[in-house]
Amino acid sequence: MQRTEHSAERSRGLAEARFAAVRGLVMLLALALGPAIACASDTFTQQPWGADSPAGRCVVCHSLEKGGPFRVAPNLWNIVGAEKARERSWYAYSPALIRKGGTWTPEELDSYIKDAAAFAAGSTKSIRVKDAEERQAIIDFLTTLKD
């Protein structure tokens, strides 16, 4: 019995590692190919909504407007107060963020934006905003994105 549990734990660990590696590769490809796709598509010939906002750096991966187009990461409309790792039916969140659970508070968004890997060990988010004032401006703006 103990050997079976160990094997199951090891399998889960390997699956999570494979998942993180594949997701990282997909994100890297999306970031690398994103500009080429944007140039080749009439859909992205205009600057994304919110690009000139405090959360402008977020629009590389996220839509900010209600019902905005799919990008490589989830839409941030209504994110403050929303369940972490929402919309699981179409987006492959990292197991680390799923395990974190709960809702996005301004304080938790601050920790996540500052260093996602420290917030949820094993997170695949790579962007870090070290400047506290910039993070606060981003969070203040995200707070306005609601119904």
N, C-alpha and C positions, 0 to 999 in steps of 0.2 A: 504494500500500500504506500509506504513512504517513498519508494522508488518511483511510483506512478505520479505522486504529487510533485516530486522533484522534476520529473520529465515534463509534466504539464507546465510548471513554472518556467522551466528552460524554454519550452516551446513558445509560451507567451512572450518571454523576453526576446527571443529571436524574431518573433512576428512583429513586435513593436519596433525592433531595430530595423527590420526590413521595411516596415511601413515608413519610418522616419527617413530612411535613405531614399526610398522611391519618391516620397513627398518632397524631399529636399531637391531631388533632381528635377521633378516637375516644376517646382517653384523657380529653380535656376533657369530652366528652359523658357518658362513663361516670361521671366524678367528679361532674358536675352533676346527672345523673339518678339516680345511685346511691341517695341518700337517698329519693327518691320511689319508686323501685322497691322498696327495702327496706321501706318503709312499706306498700306495696300487696301484698307477698308474705308469706305465712305462713312461708316458708323463712328469712327474715331478721328475724323479729320479736324474736329473742333476740340478745344481744350476741355477736359472733363469738368463737370460741375463741381465746384468747391476747390479747384486747383489753386485759386488765388486766396483761399481762406487760410486760417491758422493750421488747418488739417490738410493743407495742400500736398504735403509729402505722402499722405495716406492714399491719395487717388491713384497712385501707381498700381496699387493692388486692389483697393476697395472703392466701391461706389459710395457716395455720400448722400445722394438724393433719394427720396422715397420712390421705391419701385425702379431704382436705377439699374443699368445694364450689368450683366455678370462680368466680373473681372476675375482675377486669380484668387481672390479672397472674398469673404462675405461682405455684404452691404452693411454700412455702419449706421444707417438710419435707425433711430430708436435704440441705440446700443446701450446708453446709460439706463440702468435698471433692468436690462434684458438678461435672460439666462445665458450663462457662458456656454459656448459650443452649441449655440442654437442652430437651427437649420441643418441638422445632421443628415437629413435624407439626401442632400446633394453635395455637401462639403465634407471632406475628410479631415476633421480636426485631429490634432495630435492627441494620443491617449493621455498625455500629461494634462492638457487643458480640460479634457472631458472629466478626468478624475478630480480636478480642482473643484468643479461644481459651483453652485451658487449663482448670484447675479452680479453684473458689472456695476460696481459703485465707482464714484469718482476716485476714491482712494486706491481701489484695486486696479482701475485703468492706469492710474499714475505708476503704480509698481510694474504693471505689465509693459507699458510703453517705455519705461526706464530700462528694464532688462527682463525680457520675457523668459529667458532661461532661468533666471533667479526666481522669478515669480512662479513658474511651473516647470520644474526640472524635466527636460526632455521636450520642451516646446520647440516647434520648428520655425517660429517667427524669428527673423534675423535682424530687423531694424531696431535700433536702440536710440532713444532720445535722452541724452544725458542732462541737457539744460532744463532745470526745474521750471523756469518761466515759460519756456517753449511748450513743455508738457502741459502746464496749467492752461495755456492758451488753446491748445488742442482739445483738452477735456472740456473747457468752457464752451468751445464751439460745438463739440459733439453733443453736449447737453442741450443745445438748441435744436438738434435734429430729432424732432418728435412730433407725433400727431397732436 
